[in-house]
C-alpha cells in the first residue's frame, strides 16, 4: 500500500507536466479549427468584377464536323471598361471530361480575340471552356496602371447532332424604289439598286432594265436624267442596254434622296412622242462600308477575292461569312487610306482581301451572306454586305439556272417575267446574278452573345475561389501534419524525460508512463487524423 502511494506521488509531476501541455495542445487544435473555418468563410466571399463576353451565332444545336466562330472580349464590371487581353485559349471537353480540342485565339480588332473551331465528328454534349489573361483599364484602378494581369474564364454547353441536309429559309424581298411618277409608254423601264439599296457617300450601282411590250429584253439606248438630289459625279446622259436589256449605272449619292428618270422609244413603230419612261426615287442609306465580291457565284474550298470601301480611316475591319443563322467564318481585313485624288464623296479608305469558302452540308444551291463592319455593335444600316450563290462542286449549269429562275418566280422578283427570258445568262453574267440576289432583303446576321460578362464573372470568381480553397486546404493539411508531429515529439520528450528519473526506471513505472502518455495523446491524435484525412480528401477527390 505504501509503495503504491509513493508511486502515485512520484507520477504526479508527470501528470502535471502533461496537463499543462494538454491545455496548450487543445488551444492549438481549437485555433487550427478556427483558422480553417474563418479562412474558408473568407475565401467563399471572393468576388470578381470582371468577365468575358463571348460572341457566336444563335444556333443551339450544331452538326458534327461543322465550324463554330468564337469571338471574345474582356470587360470590367459594372462600368464595362475594356480589358486588354494578352492571350486567350479554348478547351473543348467531352462527356468524360477529357479535353479533345485545345486551340488559341488570335487578336482581332480593338481588344477582341477570335478563332474558328471545327466541332467533333461524334454527336453528344460538349463543354466549351474559354480562358484569357489580360490587363484592366487604368480607370478601373482609379487611374493607376494595373501591375498584375487578371485571369478570366467562361463556359458554355454545346450540343452536337448527327449530320443532316438543311437549307435556311429564303429571305424576303428588299424594298423597291418609290415610283415618283406613273410609268409611261409601251414596255417597261425599271430601276433597281444592285445591292439591296444605295449607300450614301459611297460608290453604288444601279441596274436599269428595259423590256419591250412582250416582256422580252430590249436592246438600245435611253436618256438618263437626275431630277432631284446630289451625287459626287455627274451621271452619263445616255445609257446603253445589252442583249439582256440590262444597263449598269454607278453613282455616289450625297443626299438622302435621289430621283432619276430614264426615257426611250421602246417600240420603233410608235410615234416619236410616244416615249416610254420611268421616274423613280431612291433613299440612300448611311452605310459606312460597301463590299464588292469579284464574283457572286462560289463553291466549297474555292477562293473569293473582294474589295471593301469605307467612309472611315479604320486600319482594320471584320469580314464575316454567314449561311442563314450559322456564322461560318470570320477574318480581319486590312484597310489603306486612299490618296486625296481618289477620295470621292465620302470614300476615304479601301481594302482588298480573299476568303476561302468552307464546306457546306447541302446538295442544292444555297445563299451565303458576306458582310464587313468595324464594331460588333454596329447595326445593319452601316454594315456592308452582299449575297453569294453557293453551289456544290461540279453542279450542273442547267440545274443552277432552274434554281435561280425558281427563286425569282417563287418570290415574285421584279421586273415580272424578265428573269425567265434570260436563260443560262442569269447564271453566267455576274451583273445579272448580282441584281437578282440584290433584290433579296438583308439577313439579320449579327454575332450574338453566347456568354455575357456577368455569367463569366461568376465563373471566374468560382474558379478563383476553387484555386484559393485548394491551396488553403493544402496549407491546412500541412499545418495539421506539423501539429501531429509536434504533439508526438512533445509527448515523446516528456515521456523520455520522465523514465530517465531513477524512481521511474523499473518496468512497472515505464509501463505506467507509457499508458499515461497514450491516454493523453490518443484523443487529440484521433481528432487531428480525421481533420487531416478530410483535408486530403477535399484536395484530391473533388474536381476543382
C-alpha distance (Angstrom), angle and dihedral (degrees) to the residues before:
residue distance angle dihedral
X1 . . .
X2 3.79 . .
X3 3.83 90.6 .
X4 3.82 90.7 53.5
X5 3.81 92.1 50.7
X6 3.77 90.5 48.9
X7 3.82 89.9 49.9
X8 3.82 91.7 50.0
X9 3.75 90.7 47.9
X10 3.79 89.6 50.3
X11 3.85 91.8 50.6
X12 3.76 93.7 51.9
X13 3.83 95.2 83.5
X14 3.84 89.3 51.4
X15 3.81 90.7 50.3
X16 3.79 90.8 48.5
X17 3.80 92.4 51.2
X18 3.81 91.5 48.6
X19 3.80 91.2 47.2
X20 3.78 92.1 53.8
X21 3.80 91.1 49.1
X22 3.80 90.7 44.0
X23 3.81 91.0 59.6
X24 3.82 88.8 50.1
X25 3.82 92.0 47.6
X26 3.81 92.9 48.6
X27 3.79 90.2 49.2
X28 3.79 89.4 50.3
X29 3.81 92.9 49.4
X30 3.80 91.9 47.6
X31 3.80 88.9 49.3
X32 3.80 88.8 50.2
X33 3.80 91.5 53.9
X34 3.82 91.3 44.5
X35 3.80 91.8 51.5
X36 3.82 91.2 47.6
X37 3.81 92.1 50.1
X38 3.80 97.0 43.7
X39 3.82 93.0 43.5
X40 3.80 91.7 50.4
X41 3.81 91.3 49.4
X42 3.79 91.6 49.3
X43 3.82 92.0 50.4
X44 3.81 91.9 50.1
X45 3.81 88.6 58.4
X46 3.81 93.2 59.8
X47 3.80 109.5 124.8
X48 3.81 131.1 -175.6
X49 3.79 123.7 -147.9
X50 3.78 96.8 -166.0
X51 3.78 135.8 68.9
X52 3.79 148.9 158.5
X53 3.78 126.0 -92.1
X54 3.81 108.5 -148.8
X55 3.81 119.9 -161.5
X56 3.78 128.1 -162.0
X57 3.80 136.9 131.0
X58 3.80 125.6 -66.5
X59 3.81 97.6 -106.1
X60 3.80 112.1 128.9
X61 3.81 95.8 -172.9
X62 3.80 122.8 40.3
X63 3.78 134.3 -167.9
X64 3.78 127.0 -114.9
X65 3.81 115.3 -93.8
X66 3.81 90.9 14.3
X67 3.79 124.9 131.2
X68 3.79 128.0 -110.4
X69 3.79 125.9 -163.7
X70 3.81 117.1 -143.0
X71 3.81 122.9 -169.7
X72 3.82 122.4 176.2
X73 3.77 139.4 -176.1
X74 3.80 132.6 178.2
X75 3.79 123.0 -125.3
X76 3.81 134.0 -175.8
X77 3.79 115.5 -135.6
X78 2.95 141.5 -95.0
X79 3.82 96.2 5.8
X80 3.83 94.5 38.9
X81 3.79 98.3 -131.1
X82 3.81 110.0 174.6
X83 3.78 120.5 -103.7
X84 3.80 115.5 -142.4
X85 3.79 104.8 -128.9
X86 3.80 119.1 -144.6
X87 3.79 97.4 -176.2
X88 3.79 140.0 -2.5
X89 3.79 132.7 -171.8
X90 3.80 138.7 -175.0
X91 3.80 127.0 -143.0
X92 3.80 121.4 -171.7
X93 3.83 115.6 -160.6
X94 3.79 128.1 -168.8
X95 3.80 128.4 -142.0
X96 3.82 89.9 -81.5
X97 3.82 89.3 58.4
X98 3.81 91.2 -113.1
X99 3.79 119.6 143.1
X100 3.81 107.1 -119.3
X101 3.80 98.0 167.8
X102 3.78 132.6 33.4
X103 3.79 118.1 177.1
X104 3.80 135.9 162.6
X105 3.79 122.9 -131.9
X106 3.79 121.7 -129.6
X107 3.82 127.7 -135.3
X108 3.79 115.0 -93.3
X109 3.81 129.4 176.4
X110 3.80 123.4 -33.5
X111 3.82 108.3 -19.8
X112 3.80 96.8 -24.6
X113 3.81 130.0 113.1
X114 3.80 126.8 -163.5
X115 3.79 145.9 175.7
X116 3.80 142.4 169.6
X117 3.81 117.3 -121.6
X118 3.80 128.9 -164.5
X119 3.78 111.9 -131.9
X120 3.83 121.2 -132.2
X121 3.79 124.7 -87.6
X122 3.82 93.1 -127.6
X123 3.83 118.9 80.5
X124 3.79 118.0 -124.3
X125 3.77 143.9 88.4
X126 3.78 120.0 -55.2
X127 3.78 134.8 -173.5
X128 3.79 116.2 -127.6
X129 3.81 109.3 -153.8
X130 3.80 120.8 -172.9
X131 3.80 123.7 -172.0
X132 3.78 126.7 -178.3
X133 3.80 139.6 175.5
X134 3.77 125.8 -152.4
X135 3.79 149.2 131.1
X136 3.77 126.4 -92.0
X137 3.78 123.6 -123.1
X138 3.86 113.8 -94.8
X139 3.82 89.4 -118.7
X140 3.80 88.2 68.2
X141 3.84 88.5 59.4
X142 3.80 99.2 46.0
X143 3.79 92.2 -91.3
X144 3.81 95.9 -49.2
X145 3.78 120.2 124.8
X146 3.83 108.2 -114.9
X147 3.79 113.2 -119.5
X148 3.80 100.3 -163.2
X149 3.82 124.8 58.8
X150 3.79 121.6 -121.0
X151 3.78 125.4 -130.5
X152 3.80 119.2 -138.9
X153 3.79 130.6 -169.2
X154 3.80 137.4 -171.2
X155 3.80 133.5 178.5
X156 3.80 136.2 -169.0
X157 3.80 137.5 171.2
X158 3.82 117.7 -121.3
X159 3.79 124.6 -163.5
X160 3.81 114.9 -152.0
X161 3.81 116.1 -164.0
X162 3.82 131.8 -168.5
X163 3.78 116.3 -83.4
X164 3.79 117.4 -85.6
X165 3.79 134.1 172.7
X166 3.77 111.5 -107.2
X167 3.78 141.0 169.5
X168 3.81 121.7 -162.1
X169 3.79 118.0 -126.0
X170 3.79 112.4 -87.8
X171 3.81 115.0 -110.3
X172 3.82 122.5 -114.0
X173 3.78 123.5 -105.6
X174 3.77 121.7 -76.1
X175 3.78 121.0 -116.0
X176 3.79 113.2 -84.2
X177 3.81 123.7 -136.6
X178 3.79 115.3 -87.6
X179 3.79 113.8 -103.2
X180 3.80 105.2 -124.4
X181 3.80 94.3 -171.7
X182 3.79 133.5 12.5
X183 3.80 113.3 -89.6
X184 3.74 112.6 -105.3
X185 3.80 135.4 -154.8
X186 3.76 133.4 19.1
X187 3.78 122.4 -41.4
X188 3.79 124.5 13.2
X189 3.78 135.3 -77.6
X190 3.81 114.0 -169.2
X191 3.82 136.7 -175.3
X192 3.82 122.6 -153.9
X193 3.82 133.2 167.0
X194 3.80 106.3 -118.4
X195 3.82 91.4 -139.5
X196 3.82 105.7 41.5
X197 3.82 93.6 -87.0
X198 3.78 143.4 0.7
X199 3.79 120.8 -88.5
X200 3.77 117.6 -132.9
X201 3.84 113.7 -123.4
X202 3.83 93.0 2.9
X203 3.83 132.1 92.0
X204 3.80 108.8 -87.5
X205 3.79 132.1 178.1
X206 3.80 128.0 -136.3
X207 3.80 124.2 -161.6
X208 3.80 116.7 -143.1
X209 3.81 113.4 -164.4
X210 3.80 124.9 -167.2
X211 3.82 124.4 -162.1
X212 3.76 128.4 177.6
X213 3.79 124.8 -132.0
X214 3.84 89.9 -80.7
X215 3.82 92.8 53.5
X216 3.80 94.1 -109.4
X217 3.84 122.0 132.9
X218 3.79 113.1 -86.0
X219 3.81 124.4 -144.8
X220 3.78 122.3 -151.2
X221 3.79 142.2 71.8
X222 3.79 134.0 -66.5
X223 3.79 139.7 -168.0
X224 3.81 115.8 -107.3
X225 3.81 125.4 -160.0
X226 3.80 136.0 -179.1
X227 3.80 105.1 -140.2
X228 3.81 101.5 174.1
X229 3.80 137.9 9.5
X230 3.76 136.9 34.0
X231 3.80 130.9 -80.6
X232 3.80 129.7 -176.8
X233 3.81 94.6 -123.2
X234 3.83 129.9 26.0
X235 3.79 117.0 -98.3
X236 3.77 120.8 -115.2
X237 3.82 108.8 -101.5
X238 3.80 94.5 -141.0
X239 3.80 127.3 44.3
X240 3.81 125.9 -171.4
X241 3.80 125.8 -143.3
X242 3.82 119.1 -143.0
X243 3.79 128.3 -143.4
X244 3.80 90.2 -72.6
X245 3.81 92.1 54.0
X246 3.77 89.1 -110.2
X247 3.80 131.8 137.5
X248 3.80 128.5 174.4
X249 3.80 123.8 -145.0
X250 3.83 124.2 -169.7
X251 3.81 120.7 -154.7
X252 3.81 138.9 163.6
X253 3.82 106.1 -144.6
X254 3.79 116.5 -145.3
X255 3.80 98.6 178.4
X256 3.79 134.9 55.2
X257 3.79 92.0 -113.5
X258 3.80 134.1 42.0
X259 3.77 127.2 -175.1
X260 3.79 118.7 -167.1
X261 3.77 135.5 173.0
X262 3.79 135.2 -163.1
X263 3.80 127.0 -169.5
X264 3.78 136.9 177.4
X265 3.79 142.8 145.2
X266 3.81 103.3 -93.5
X267 3.82 93.8 177.4
X268 3.82 111.4 50.8
X269 3.81 89.8 -162.7
X270 3.80 91.3 61.1
X271 3.78 124.7 90.4
X272 3.77 118.1 -86.0
X273 3.77 88.1 -116.6
X274 3.82 91.8 56.8
X275 3.81 95.6 80.4
X276 3.77 122.3 166.0
X277 3.81 113.1 -130.4
X278 3.76 143.4 172.5
X279 3.80 127.8 -159.6
X280 3.81 115.6 -167.1
X281 3.80 135.1 175.0
X282 3.83 121.5 -147.3
X283 3.81 128.5 -162.1
X284 3.84 107.9 -152.7
X285 3.80 115.1 -149.9
X286 3.79 125.6 -134.9
X287 3.78 95.7 -109.7
X288 3.78 113.6 167.0
X289 3.82 93.4 -162.0
X290 3.80 136.8 37.8
X291 3.79 122.6 -167.4
X292 3.82 123.8 -155.6
X293 3.84 116.7 -168.4
X294 3.81 114.1 -159.4
X295 3.80 88.2 -132.3
X296 3.78 134.7 15.8
X297 3.80 93.5 -152.5
X298 3.82 117.0 78.9
X299 3.80 141.3 161.8
X300 3.80 136.4 -162.5
X301 3.81 117.7 -67.9
X302 3.78 89.5 10.0
X303 3.80 122.5 129.0
X304 3.78 120.3 -122.6
X305 3.78 121.4 -163.4
X306 3.79 119.8 -155.1
X307 3.78 143.8 164.8
X308 3.81 131.2 -140.7
X309 3.82 128.5 -153.7
X310 3.79 120.2 -158.1
X311 3.80 139.9 -173.6
X312 3.83 88.5 -147.1
X313 3.77 133.7 78.1
X314 3.79 89.5 -130.2
X315 3.82 113.4 155.0
X316 3.81 90.9 -150.5
X317 3.78 140.4 17.0
X318 3.79 136.2 -167.5
X319 3.78 118.8 -109.4
X320 3.83 116.5 -163.5
X321 3.79 133.0 -177.6
X322 3.82 118.2 -154.5
X323 3.79 134.5 -173.1
X324 3.77 106.6 -163.8
X325 3.81 105.4 -60.5
X326 3.81 93.5 -15.5
X327 3.79 118.6 98.8
X328 3.80 101.9 -144.7
X329 3.79 104.3 -177.5
X330 3.79 144.7 -23.1
X331 3.79 137.0 -159.7
X332 3.80 142.6 167.6
X333 3.79 121.3 -100.0
X334 3.80 121.3 -154.9
X335 3.78 115.6 -137.2
X336 3.80 129.2 -158.3
X337 3.77 127.5 -156.4
X338 3.79 113.3 -116.5
X339 3.77 122.4 -127.8
X340 3.83 115.0 -99.5
X341 3.82 92.7 -102.4
X342 3.81 91.4 58.7
X343 3.81 95.2 45.7
X344 3.78 99.2 99.6
X345 3.80 119.4 172.2
X346 3.79 107.8 -24.3
X347 3.81 94.1 -27.0
X348 3.82 108.3 127.0
X349 3.81 109.4 150.6
X350 3.79 138.7 23.1
X351 3.76 135.4 -167.1
X352 3.79 135.5 -170.0
X353 3.76 128.6 -159.0
X354 3.78 149.2 146.9
X355 3.78 131.9 -119.1
X356 3.81 129.7 -165.3
X357 3.80 113.8 -133.3
X358 3.83 109.4 -129.9
X359 3.78 127.8 -138.3
X360 3.81 117.4 -80.8
X361 3.78 125.8 -158.8
X362 3.81 95.0 -131.0
X363 3.79 138.0 104.5
X364 3.79 98.9 -161.2
X365 3.82 131.3 59.6
X366 3.81 115.4 -73.6
X367 3.80 135.8 -166.2
X368 3.80 117.9 -121.1
X369 3.80 125.4 -169.7
X370 3.80 120.2 -141.7
X371 3.80 115.0 -167.4
X372 3.81 140.3 171.8
X373 3.80 129.7 -157.8
X374 3.78 141.9 147.1
X375 3.82 105.3 -131.8
X376 3.83 129.1 30.1
X377 3.80 88.6 -131.6
X378 3.81 94.4 59.3
X379 3.78 112.5 115.5
X380 3.78 125.2 -125.3
X381 3.80 91.8 -98.1
X382 3.80 93.7 72.1
X383 3.81 100.3 37.2
X384 3.75 124.3 99.4
X385 3.78 115.0 -130.4
X386 3.80 145.4 165.8
X387 3.80 136.3 -177.3
X388 3.79 120.2 -121.6
X389 3.80 126.1 -161.1
X390 3.81 110.8 -134.2
X391 3.78 120.4 -163.3
X392 3.82 129.4 178.4
X393 3.81 115.0 -98.8
X394 3.83 113.4 -79.4
X395 3.80 91.1 11.0
X396 3.81 111.9 171.6
X397 3.80 116.3 -105.5
X398 3.80 92.5 -135.6
X399 3.81 92.0 55.9
X400 3.78 90.0 47.7
X401 3.81 91.8 51.9
X402 3.82 91.6 47.3
X403 3.82 90.6 51.0
X404 3.81 92.6 50.6
X405 3.80 93.0 46.9
X406 3.81 89.3 47.5
X407 3.80 89.2 51.8
X408 3.81 91.5 51.8
X409 3.81 91.7 46.8
X410 3.81 97.9 45.0
X411 3.80 93.4 48.0
X412 3.82 93.5 38.6
X413 3.80 91.4 -126.2
X414 3.80 111.9 -165.1
X415 2.93 140.6 -90.2
X416 3.78 89.3 59.3
X417 3.80 115.8 -124.3
X418 3.80 93.7 2.7
X419 3.79 100.9 105.3
X420 3.80 94.6 52.3
X421 3.81 90.2 60.3
X422 3.81 96.2 56.1
X423 3.79 97.9 73.4
X424 3.79 114.5 -173.9
X425 3.82 91.9 -13.8
X426 3.80 88.2 80.9
X427 3.80 88.1 70.0
X428 3.82 99.7 31.9
X429 3.80 100.6 49.5
X430 3.80 111.2 66.6
X431 3.85 96.4 -155.9
X432 3.82 90.2 57.6
X433 3.80 92.5 46.8
X434 3.81 90.1 46.0
X435 3.80 91.4 51.9
X436 3.80 93.1 48.6
X437 3.82 92.9 49.0
X438 3.79 88.9 42.8
X439 3.79 88.9 63.2
X440 3.83 88.7 68.6
X441 3.80 120.1 90.0
X442 3.77 120.3 -109.2
X443 3.82 113.0 -94.1
X444 3.83 122.0 -124.0
X445 3.82 93.7 -107.5
X446 3.80 103.5 165.4
X447 3.81 126.8 148.3
X448 3.80 101.7 -118.6
X449 3.80 128.4 -153.0
X450 3.79 110.4 -93.8
X451 3.83 94.1 176.6
X452 3.80 122.6 13.3
X453 3.79 125.2 -144.2
X454 3.81 94.1 -107.9
X455 3.81 94.0 58.0
X456 3.80 90.0 42.9
X457 3.82 90.5 51.1
X458 3.81 90.0 52.9
X459 3.80 90.7 50.2
X460 3.81 91.5 46.1
X461 3.81 90.3 50.5
X462 3.81 90.9 47.8
X463 3.79 90.8 50.1
X464 3.79 92.0 49.1
X465 3.81 91.4 47.2
X466 3.79 89.0 51.2
X467 3.80 92.5 49.4
X468 3.80 93.2 47.7
X469 3.79 92.6 43.1
X470 3.78 91.6 51.9
X471 3.80 91.6 50.3
X472 3.79 90.1 45.5
X473 3.80 92.7 50.8
X474 3.79 90.4 49.1
X475 3.79 88.8 51.6
X476 3.81 92.2 48.2
X477 3.81 91.3 48.1
X478 3.80 90.0 52.1
X479 3.82 90.7 47.1
X480 3.80 90.1 49.8
X481 3.80 90.6 50.9
X482 3.80 91.0 49.7
X483 3.81 89.7 49.9
X484 3.81 91.1 52.5
X485 3.78 91.4 49.0
X486 3.82 89.7 48.0
X487 3.83 92.2 51.2
X488 3.81 92.7 47.8
X489 3.80 90.8 47.9
X490 3.82 91.3 47.0
X491 3.80 93.7 51.0
X492 3.80 92.6 44.6
X493 3.80 92.2 51.2
X494 3.82 91.9 47.6
X495 3.81 91.0 45.6
X496 3.79 94.0 49.5
X497 3.78 92.0 45.3
X498 3.82 89.5 52.6
X499 3.81 97.6 48.1
X500 3.79 90.7 46.8
X501 3.81 88.5 70.5
X502 3.87 113.6 98.7
X503 3.83 93.2 -126.0
X504 3.86 89.5 55.9
X505 3.79 97.7 46.8
X506 3.80 97.8 97.8
X507 3.82 121.9 94.0
X508 3.80 95.0 -110.9
X509 3.80 93.4 53.7
X510 3.80 92.0 47.2
X511 3.80 91.0 51.5
X512 3.81 90.6 48.4
X513 3.84 91.6 50.4
X514 3.80 90.3 49.3
X515 3.81 91.9 51.8
X516 3.78 91.5 48.2
X517 3.83 91.7 49.9
X518 3.82 93.2 48.5
X519 3.82 91.3 45.8
X520 3.81 89.3 52.4
X521 3.84 99.2 45.0
X522 3.83 102.0 34.8
X523 3.87 99.6 78.1
X524 3.80 93.9 45.8
X525 3.81 92.8 45.1
X526 3.80 90.2 50.2
X527 3.81 90.9 52.9
X528 3.80 92.1 46.8
X529 3.82 93.1 46.6
X530 3.84 90.8 52.7
X531 3.82 89.9 47.0
X532 3.81 92.0 47.8
X533 3.81 92.0 47.8
X534 3.80 91.0 51.0
X535 3.80 91.2 52.2
X536 3.80 92.0 50.0
X537 3.82 91.2 47.3
X538 3.81 92.0 51.8
X539 3.79 92.7 48.1
X540 3.81 99.1 48.0
X541 3.78 106.6 23.5
X542 3.82 101.3 47.8
X543 3.80 119.8 76.0
X544 3.79 105.9 -123.7
